[in-house]
Amino acid sequence: MTFLRVDIDQLARLSGALDASLTSLREARSALSHVRADQLGTADLDAACDGFQERRAYGTRDLAERVRRSAKA
C-alpha cells in the first residue's frame, strides 16, 4: 500500500506562490491592455503583445480555477 505524505506548510507556500503568479499575470495583462500600438513602436511588437494577451487570458483563467479548486480540497 502506498501512502501520500504532504507537508502542509509547503503546500500553503505553493498556494501563495500560485496566487502571486496569478496576480502578476493579471497585472501584466492589464498594463498591456492600456497601451496603444503607436506607443509600442512597431506593428510586430503590437501583434506580439496582442498574442500574449490572448494566450495569457486563457492561462490566467485556467490557473485561477485550478488554484480555487486546490484551495477547497
N, C-alpha and C positions, 0 to 999 in steps of 0.2 A: 504494500500500500504506500502511496506517495502522499506526503503532506506538504502543503504550501505554507511557507512562513513569510510574513510580511512585517517589515519594520514600519510601524505606524508613523513615527516621526519623519522618516524619509518619504513616505507616501504623502504626508502633509506638505513637505518641502517641494515635492514633484508637482503637486496640485497648485501650489503657489507659483512655481516657475511657469506652469502652463497658463495660469491666469495672467501673469506678467507678459508672456509671449502674445497672448490674445490681445491684451491692451496695446502692445507695441504695434501689432498688425493693424489694429483699428486706427491708431494714431497715424501710421504711415499712409493708410488709405485715405483718411480724412485730409491730411496735408496735400496729397496728390489731387484730391477732388477739387481743391480751390486754386489750382494752377492752370493758367491758360497756355495754349500752345505757343503764343508769342513770347511767353516768359521763359520757356524751356530752351529755346534756341533752334531746334531742328524738328522737321516733321518725323524723322526716325525716332528721336528721343520721345516725342509726344506719343507716337504709336507704341513704343515700348512701355511707357507709363500707363497707357490705356490697357495694354495687355496685362500688366501687373495688376491693375485694378480689378479686371475681370477674373483673373486666376485667384487672387487673394480673397475676393468676395466669397467665392465658394469655399476656399480653405478656411477662412475665418469662421464662417457659419458652421462648417463641419467640426472644427476644433472646439468651438463653443458648445456644441451639442454633446460632444464626447466628454468634455470636462464636466458639464452638468450631469451627465449620466453617471460618471465615475464618482462624483461627489455624493450622489444619492445612494450609491451602493454601500 
